[in-house]
Amino acid sequence: MIDDEVLKRARIRALEQGTSVNAMVRDYLAGIAGESDARQAMIEFLAIVKAAGAGSGEGGRSWTRDELYDID
């Protein structure tokens, strides 16, 4: 249950922002769900990179600045 005073302040804030409490809650929940999806995608990507040996981690190739920017 939401405290009446908290809900009152949330309604005032929503009015100031030209929105509703419902829309604020919906946007918040969508953000949480999106972060979860993005986090899972990153975990899967890092697992693929690690399995492919695509990183230069410990004992990997080190590059100089000139090598990184050498185009020819």
N, C-alpha and C positions, 0 to 999 in steps of 0.2 A: 504494500500500500504506500502511496506517495503522500508525504506530509503536505497539508493544506498550504502552509507558508511557502514551501519549496515550489509547489505547483503555481502559486500566485506569482512568485518571482520569475518562474519560467515563462508564464504567460506574458508578463511585462517585457521580458527580454525578447520573446518571439514577436510581440507587437513592434518593438523598436527595430527589429530586423526585417519587418514586413513579411513575417511567416507565421506559422502556427506551431504549437508545442508538438502536435502530431507529426508535422513535417520535420521538425528538428529531431525527434526520436527516430523517424524513418531514415533520415540521412545518417544519423549516428550508427544505426544498426547496419545500414548498407556499407558504411565505411569499415566497420568491424569485419563484416563478411568479406569485403574486398581485400583487406589486409591479410586475412587468413588465406585467401586464394593466392595472393601474390607471394606470401611466405612459402606456401607449399610449392609453387612454381619455382621459386629460387632454390629450395632444398633439392628438388628434382634436377634442376639445371646443374647445381654444384656436384651432385652425385654422378651425372653424366660426364662432366668435365674431369672429375677425379678418375673415373673408370677409364677414360680415354687417354689419360696421361697428358692432358692438354695444358696443365699448369707448369710453371717453372719453379715450383716450391723448393724444398730443401734439395740441394745437389743439382738443381736444374740450371738451365742456361741463364747467364746474366748478360744483360745488354748495356752497352754504353749509350749515352744520349745520341751521339753521332750515328750509331748503328740503327737506332730506332727511327731517325729522321732521314736516313739515306734512302733516296727514292730510286736511284739507278740500279 
